[in-house]
Amino acid sequence: MAVKSIQLGQVWRNDASGQNYLVTKLYNEVFTQYAMLREANANAANAGTQRVKVTKSNDGATLAGSIHKDVYYSKVRGYKSALAAALLLSPLGAAAQAPPPSYGAPIGHDFCAISLSDLLTPWPVIRTRIEAAAAAEFVIALYNPRSARRPARLAEAAAILLEHRPPETPVVIARNLGRAEETRRIVRLGELADAEADMLSLVLIGNRQTRMTAGDPPRLYTPRGYFDRNPR
């Protein structure tokens, strides 16, 4: 059965297995659209995914071998919390904006998110975005920070940021955020180029106002409002 469009949160039942699957991501490769699916009744943090091509016709859009169910993720069993669903449906936005309390409040002011993957976006464009965000004093969340194909991009991003922010600027590197295997550590911006990070990592760089409080573990915070009369 075709629908007007494939959307996040839709549930589709596989014809062969009878299993319900949840649409968790949509993306395009050139002229082809794909949907990423997870079992609808599985734990959001641990469920595997599969990629399915979106088929479009004059009747609408459909997923091959599946029937659309008139239900969305909020009605599906298997999620531990609304946050788990948010992490599933919008992994970057939720991961950047809803870190555990132990992280403190690094996003207390304006921020942006930038992918370092140049698979679909040319590196010069990504570099321009980093330069603009760094100069504009955004707290910056970097995702897809390092892969085997592009091991040096994170170091290049760090070098750009160091032109605008002091080397002691605090940085959170979180891995497997929202999952049982979650880890996190705090480094300085001057250490970021050589820091361990991969495609499962989120790198959150503070601005010049971000501070790190003493404690075990230490916490970051960025003031909600601040007035710098002599911006550097």
Secondary structure, 3 states (H helix, E strand, C coil): CCECCCCCCEEEEECCCCCEEEEEEEEEECCEEEEEEEECCCCCCCCCEEEEEEEEECCEEEECCEEEEEEEHHHCCCCCCHHHHHHHHCHHHHHHHCCCHHHEECCCCCEEEEECCCCCCCHHHHHHHHHHHHHCCCEEEEECCCCCCCCCHHHHHHHHHHCCCCCCCEEEEEECCCCCCCEEEEEEHHHHHHCCCCCCEEEEECCCCCEEECCCCCEEECCCCCCCCCCC
